[in-house]
Amino acid sequence: MIFLKNMEKIKMLCKYGCGQEAKYQLKNGKWCCSKNHRSCIKLMNQRSQTNKERHLTKRNSKVLIKPDLCEYGCGNPAVYFFKTSKKWCCSYHHTKCPVFRNNKSEATKGKCYLSKNFIEEQRQRMLNGQSNYMNSIPRNSEKEYIRRKNQRQRMLDGQASYMNSFIKNPSKPQVELYNRIKTLYPSAILNFHLSSLNFSLDVAIPDLKIYFESDGSWWHKDKEKDLERQIKIELFGWKLIRYYPVDNIKQVPSIDQIKKNIDNLR
């Protein structure tokens, strides 16, 4: 947009036909009396005129001839007009019209999903071992058995403990114990994955082959199972330091106590 400075030398009229003196050149190359062509008086008048014509045509289109009776054929006097169907009806909704309601009930008779026949058919299918969706999918029982067997074997071969090592929400006492051991031995690992036995150790120091178990009073009631697990791990040269019961952070041993227990095993 360029402002015309030398108005005395060049005098031009607005190209949009308002008759005023042109002062600005727009991006389209035309000269106009205003910075924006929408502000030109000529265009503003044209726009207002078109809006009036649209309003009148829209208002005239709404003038409808109201019939005496409902156009759905029930015989009641017409009261409401529907824009979608462009019909007059006796009720505020066409589904409330008696004729429409009777026609709908006749069309859906015997097809209601809550009918006794439908419920009885569904019950019979379930008794025969059939269902609507799941049994419609063809399944190979042998392949399904092999898949589950292979999946179980993978979990036993080490996948279970490996996945357990990625647990991000261990107990608060276990995390506190790990933080205190970490101050003494930075090589300590939380939820250490022992792949040879498919076990996950609470806290382990692989350099010393010492691991720690933080046992709560609720989750470690089976002492025989814990002892059997400990024997299997010790056969591979690991040494255990067990703290029991540790149900809250206050029961976690101090750093001095942990250092003392480690020195006794070394």
N, C-alpha and C positions, 0 to 999 in steps of 0.2 A: 504494500500500500504506500503510495507516494503522495505527499502533500504538495499541492500546486502552489509554489511560492509566488511566482510572477503572475498574479491575477490580472494586472493591468494590461499586460501584453496579450494574454490568451484568455478569452472568455468562452466557456462552453456550458451547454445545458446538460442536465441529467439525462443519461441515455434511457432511463426507465420511464420517462414521460411525465414526470411530475411538474416540469416547467421551471424548476429552481436551478440556480447556478451550480455547476459541478465543481466540487472542491477536491475530491479524492479519486484516485485511480485504483480500482480493485484488482484482484489477482487474475480475473478473467479478461482484463484489458479494458473494461468499460469504466466510464467516468460517472460518478454518482455524487449526490448531494450530501450523503452520509457515509460514515466509515463502514457501515454494514448495509447491504442492499435491503435487508429486512426492515430497516428503519426508514426507508423511503416512503413518503406519504402515499404515493400511487399504489405501491405494492401492499401497504397496510390496508388501504381501502378495498382492493381486490380480494385480499384474504378474508376480511370481515364479511364481504358480500357472499363469497363462496360458503363461508360458515353459516350464514343466515339461510342460504338456499338448502344446504344440507339439513339444517335443523327443521326447516319447513317440510321438506320431503319426508324426513323421518317421522315428524309429527303426523303428517297426512297418512303415512302408512299404518300408523297405529289406530286410525279411525276405522273400526271394524263394525260390520253389521251383526248385531247380536241376534241369534235365532231364539225362537220361543222355547224349543225343547232341546234336551241333551242330544248331541250329535252321535253319541255311542248307542243310542236306540233304546234307552230305558224308559223314555216317556216322561221323565221328570223335567221340570223347568231348568233351563241353562243358567248357570250363575258364574262359573269360572272359565277363563280362557287360557289354554296352554300354548306357549310359544313354540315348543318343539313340534308338537303334532298339529298345531294351528286348528284346534277343535275346541268347541264349547262343551263344558261338562256340568253335571249337577253337583259334583263334589269337588273339594279342593285338590283331590288327587284322583287320577283316572282309575286307580286300582280300587277305589271305594265305590265306584259306580256298580250298581247291582248286575247289569248285563256283563260288564267286563269281568267281574268276580265269578259269575256263573260259568262263563266261557273258559276262564282259567282253570277252574276246578274240574270241568269236564275234560280239558286237555291233559291235565296232570293226574287224572284219576288212575289209581293203580301203579303210579310211578314214584310215589313219595318214598324217600329213602328211610323214613321212620315207620313205614308200614309194617304190619305183622309178617307179611310174606317176605319182605326183604330181610328182616331180622332172622326169620327162620332159615332162609337160604344161607345167610352168613354163618349162623350157628352150625348148620349142616356141613358147610365147607371146613370149618375149624375142626369138627369132629372127625372128618375124613382126612385130616392132615393137610388141608389145602388152605391157602391164604390169598389175598388179592394181589400182593406185590412180591413178597419175598420168594414164595414158591413158584411164581411165574418165571423167575430167572433160572435157567438150567444150570445145575451144579454137578460137578463130578466128585463123588464122594472119595474116590481114591486120591485124586489130586489134592483135595482139601486135607485129607489125613496126612499126606506127605508134606504139605506146606506147614502144617502145625507142628509136625514132628521136627522138621528142619529148623523152624523158628525156636522151638524149645531147646534144641541142641546148641544153637548159636548163643542163647542166653546162658546155658551152662558152661560153654567154652570160654566165657570171659566178657561177653557183651553186657551182661547185667551189671557187673562191678565197674566196667568202663563207663557205662551210662550213669552209674551212681556217683562217679567222680565229678560229674558236671553239676551236681546239685548245688544250687546257689543259696539255699535257705536251711543250713544245718541249725542245730539247737544253739541257743545263746551260750550255755556253758561250754559247748564244744568249741565255739569260735573264740571264747575268752581263753580257754586252755591253749588253743593254737597260737593266739597272739602272745601269750607269755612264753611259750616255747620258742617262738620266732625271735624274741629278743635275745635268747641264749644261743640258738642255732638257726641262722637265717636260711639254711637248706631244708627246714621243716616243710612238710607238704600236708595240706588239709585234704581229707578224703582220698588218701593214697590208693591207687589202683594196683593191687597185687594180682597180676595176670596169671601167674603160675597156679594159683588156687581159686581164682575168680572171686576174690574177697576185696572188700573196700575197708581200709583202715581209717579210723577217725583222724589221727594225726601220726605221721611217721617221719623219722629222720633216716633216710636211706643210707647216708654215709656211715652211721653207727649201727644200722640194722636194729633200731629200737623203735617201737611203735607204742602209742598211747590209746587207751580206750576210756572214754568218758561215758559211764553207764548210769542211766537213770533208774530209779526204783521201780518204775512202771514198765519200761520196755525190756528190761533184762531180768525177768523173774525166772526164766529157765536157766539155772546155773549149769546143768549138765551140757546143754547145747553150747554155752559159752566156753566151757572147759574143753569140749571136743574141738571147737574152732581154734582155741588157743594151742592145743597140741599139734594140730595140722600146720599152723603157722610156724611154731617153734622148730619143727622138723626141717624147715628151710633156713634155719640159722637166725631167726628173728627173736628178739627179747621183748617181753611185754611189761608195761607199767600200767596197771589198771587203777582207776579211781572210782570208787563206788561208796555210797550213792552220790551222784552229782545232779541234783534237780534244779539248781539255780546257780547264779554267778557267785554267790557268797560261799558255796561249797567247793569252788574250784581252788585247788592248792596254790600257794604262793610261788613266786619265782625261785625263792631259796629252797623251798621244799622240792620243787621239780628238779633243780640242779643237784640237790643231794641224792635224790632217787636215781638220777642218771649216772652219777659218780659211783654209786654202789654197784651198778650193773657192769660198768666198764672194767 
